């Protein structure tokens, strides 16, 4: 078993820094920690509702122990998740960010009981009082700070928090991560767009405050990098390509006007990153990715899971983005590359999303 030292900060979250004491593992064939000094690997994954077997009163009804959800179900989920974490990046990514976990206890159980030997000595989870699911991070790098930033809008349900995490890197400046799970399109894409814009605007404000720093916005944003094009410019979207700005000095397309102070400007061209002088646009690697998408819905692929990089991570100096891809491998996807979703009826499957992974090169 592992024993852990708990460090609690006054930012509405808990960070665990674990002093690791490993039990022996006879006949284990899992990859072990694969940290390279010149590479930093990242993984982001919406894990499709992982709940423990305790009655906390905030579960979705189907995961309430009174409904039959039990310890065996929970352990089965942890075993499946750990399998993907170990294999999507051999030996596990240096930093793993997860959406849709019940609370930090899921990370503790993963790190202590299912990912032993992989060096995940630090973890942190968001605390959103009005959300059944949280955001989490497992890291080989020390977590300096973390904070759940809440979003409350008049006449709207509370949105999931933005989880801001500052990692201490081995050399140089810290790495700032904004782990997100924006509002879904349930209720209509256009009708729910203002809620995603609200989340994007909060992130945007912090990026402007962190201008020039190493920043990644990561997670399930519930819209594509080219959402603006997909909707034909009919309304403002949370993610806006710089091409929309270039179409008109007044940010107008087909009679639709934009509030330039809202949403996140992004570009698939590294040279555009940070060009506005306020930390934006961010660089999206999706246009250069030779992959179908990260989410398969109603017969079509969507790239709604993201890693968006600040200029400091794509300027060819220091820590710099080296690669981005979707981890589409058996057994967590089928022979057609489609995610094998988790099925409650028989406990089989992984998630309805595929993990996305990136590698940063450190010079």
N, C-alpha and C positions, 0 to 999 in steps of 0.2 A: 504494500500500500504506500501511497504518498502522503506526506504531511505537508500542510500549507501554512504559510504565514499570511495573515490577512492585514491588508493596509486599507483603511477607509479614509477617503477624502471628502471634503464638504462640497461636492459638486453634484449631488443627486445620483451617485453611482457607487459601485464597489469595484475596486481593483484587487485582484489576488496576485501576490508575488509568491510563487511556490518554491520552497526549498525541497528539492526532489530526492526521494529515497526510493529506488526502484526495487521491486521484488523480482526474483529471477523469472525468466520466461524460457521454458524448455521447448525447443522445436519451433520457435516463432519464425515466420518467414516474411513478416511485414518489413517494408523498407524502414530504415531508421533515419534519424535526423540528417539532413543533407545540406546544411548551411554552407554556402560558398561565400568567401570574403568579398568577391567581386560581383555578386549577384544578390538581389533581393527579390524574392518571389511573393506574389500576392494572389489571393483567391477570394472571390466573393460568391455567395450562394444563398438564394432563398430556399430554405430547407422544408417548406410546406408544413408549418404548424407542428412543432415538436414540444409536447407537453409531458411533464413528469406525472407520477401516479398519485400525487397528493392533491387533496381538495383545498385549493387556495381561494376558491370563490370567484375567480376571474376567468376560469377556463371557458372555452366554447363548450356548449352542452355535450357534444359528442366525446369530449375529452374529460368530462367529469367522471371521477371514479364511480359515482352512483349510477352512471350509465353503462358501466362495464369496462371502462378503460383501466388497465392495471399495470403493475410493475413489469410484467413480461412484455407487454406492448411497448412500454417506454424503453426498456433495455434493447428490444429489437430495433427500435429507431436509432438509438445511439450506436449500435453495432453497424448499421447500414451507413450512417453518416460518417463514422470514423473510417470505414472502408473507402469511401469516396475521397475524404480528406487525405488519406495516406497515398492514394493512387493517382488522383487528378494531377497533382504535382508530386513526383516520386519522393517519398519521405516526408511529404507535407509541406505546404507553402510556409514561408517565414511568418506571414501575417494572414490569418483567415478571418474573414468578416461574414457573419451569418445574419440573415433576416428570418423572422418568424420563429423565434425561440421563446419559451414561456418566461424565462428569467435567467439570471446569472447562474443558478444552480445547474442548468443544462451544460454550461461551459465548464463548470467545476467537475461534473461527472465525466464529461468528455476528456478533459485534460488529465484527470487522475486515474480513470479506470479504463479508458478506451484508446488513448493516444499516448500511452506511456513510452518514454524514451525519445520522444520527438522534440523535446526542448521547449514546450509551450509553458514557460514559467510565469507568464502574465496573461490575465484576461480581464475584461471589463464588459459590463452590460448596461444598457440604458434602463431607465426607470420612468416609464410613461404611465401615470396613474389611471388613465382612461383607456388603456390599450391592453388587450388580452395577450398580445405578443410583443416581444422586444427585439432589440438589435444587440449583437454581440461581437466581440473580437477576441481571438486567441493570438498571442504574439510571442515571438522569440526575443523581441526588442522590449526594453523597459517602457512602460506606459507612464509618461510624465503627468499628464492630466487627462481627464475625460469629463464630458458634460452633456447632459440631455437638454436640448433646447426645445422647449415646448412651443406649439403653435395653437393659438386660440382665435377663432374667427366668430364674429357675431352671427347668430342664427345658423351656425354650422356645427356639426359634431367635432370634437377635438381630433386633431390630426396626430398621426404618429410622430414622435419626436425626431429631431435631427440629432444624431449622436456624434459629437465632435471629440476626436481622440488625438492626442499629441504623443508621438512616439519619439523616444530618444534613440538616435542612430549612433552607430559606432564612431563615425566621424562626421564632422560638419553640422549643418543645420538640422533641426528636428523635422519630422514628417507629420503633416497635419492631415487627418482623414475625417471626412464627413460621411458617416455611414447612414444611408437613407432607405426608407421604404415609403415612397409617396403614395398618395391615394390612388386606388384602382379606378378603372373606367366603369365599374358597376354603378348604374344610374345614368349612364350615357357619357360618351367621351367629352362632348362639348360642355355639358352641364357640370361635369366634375373637373374640368380643366382649371377653373379658378382655384381649386384646392391644391392642385399640383403647382400652380404658379405661386401660391402662398409659400409652399415649402421651398421652391426654387429661389424665391426672393430672399428668404431668411439665409439660405446658403450664400447667395450672391453678396449680401451685406457683409458676412464674415470674410468672404474671399477678398472683398475690397479692403477690409481692415488688415488682411494678411498679405497685401500686395508684395510680390517679390519672394514669397515663401514657397516652400515645397508643399503643394496641396493636391489631394486627390478626392474627388467626390465619387462615392462608390455606393452601389446597391441597386435595388429594384425600384426604378423611377416610374414604372408603369407607363412609359411612352418611349417611342423610338427616337433615335438621334435625329432622324429626318421627319419627325411628326408633322412639322409645319408643311412640308411638301406633301405628305400623305393626306392631309386634310385640305389640300389645295389652297392654303392660305386663307381659309374661311374664317378663322378666328385665331387669336393669339394663343400660342402654346407655351408650356413651361420651359421647354428646350427650344431655343431659336437659333438657327444657323446664321452665320454672318451674311450669307447670301440674301436673307430676307432684309437685312439692314441696307444692303447695297442696292436693292431694287428701287428704293426711293429715299431721298433725303428726309422725307417725312415719315418713313417707316410705314408706308401704305402699300397695300396690295389688294386689288379688287374692292376698294372701298373700305377695307378694314384698317383701322389705325391701332398703333401699339403704344403702350406705355414702356418706353425704353428702360425705365428704372426697375421693371419687374422681369422675373424670369432669369434664365441663364443663357448667355450667348455662348455658342460653341462653334467649333470649326474642325473639319477633317484635315486641315493644313497646319502643320506644326508652326510654320512661320507666322500664322495669324495669332497664335497664343499670346495673350497679354498685350496685344497691339493697342488696346484702348487706354492703356496706362493705368487701369484700375484693377488689374488682375484678370481681366476678361479680354477675349473669349478664352474658354478652356478648350483643350485639345481632346477630341474624341477619336479613338482608333477604329471605330466601327467601319467607316468607309473603306479602310484598307484591310479589313479582316476577311480572309477567305473562309467564311463560315455562313451557315444558314441563319442562325439566330440562337437565342438562349431560351426561348419560350415558344411552345407550339400550341396554337389555340384555333379551334374550329377549322382545322385543315391548313393553317398557314403559319409561317414562322414570323416571330417578332424579336427584335433585339432591344428588349426593354430593361435588361440588366447592364449596368454601366460602370466604367471607370473613366472619369474625366480628369485630365491632368493640367496643372498650371504650367505657365511658361518655364518656370525653373526646372521642370522635369522633362522638358522636350527641347532644350536649347543646346544639347550636345556637350554640356559641361557638368562635371560632378556626377551626381546621381541622375540618370537619364533613362527614359523609357526605351527598353530594348525589344520587347515583344508583347503581343496581346492575342489571346485566342479563347475559344470556347472549348471546354473539356467535354467532348462528346465521345465517350467510350463505353463499351459494354463493361459492366452490367447495368450501369445507371441510365443507359439509353438503349433502345432496341437496334436492330440491324439497319434501320433507316435513320438512325441518329436521333430519334424522337425520345424525349425524357420518359423514363419509367416512373410514373407518378406513384406516390404511396397510396395503398388501398387499405382502408380500415377493415374491410370485411375479412381479409385473410392475412393482414400484416405484411404484405409483400410490396416492394417498391422503394423508391428513394425520394424523389421530389418531382413536381411538375415543371421545375426550372432546371437548366443545366448550369454548372459552375462556370464562371469566367475567370481567367487567370492572366496575370501579367508578370513580366520580369523587368526589374530595373537594373541597369548596369551601373556599378559604382567604380569610378576611376580615381 
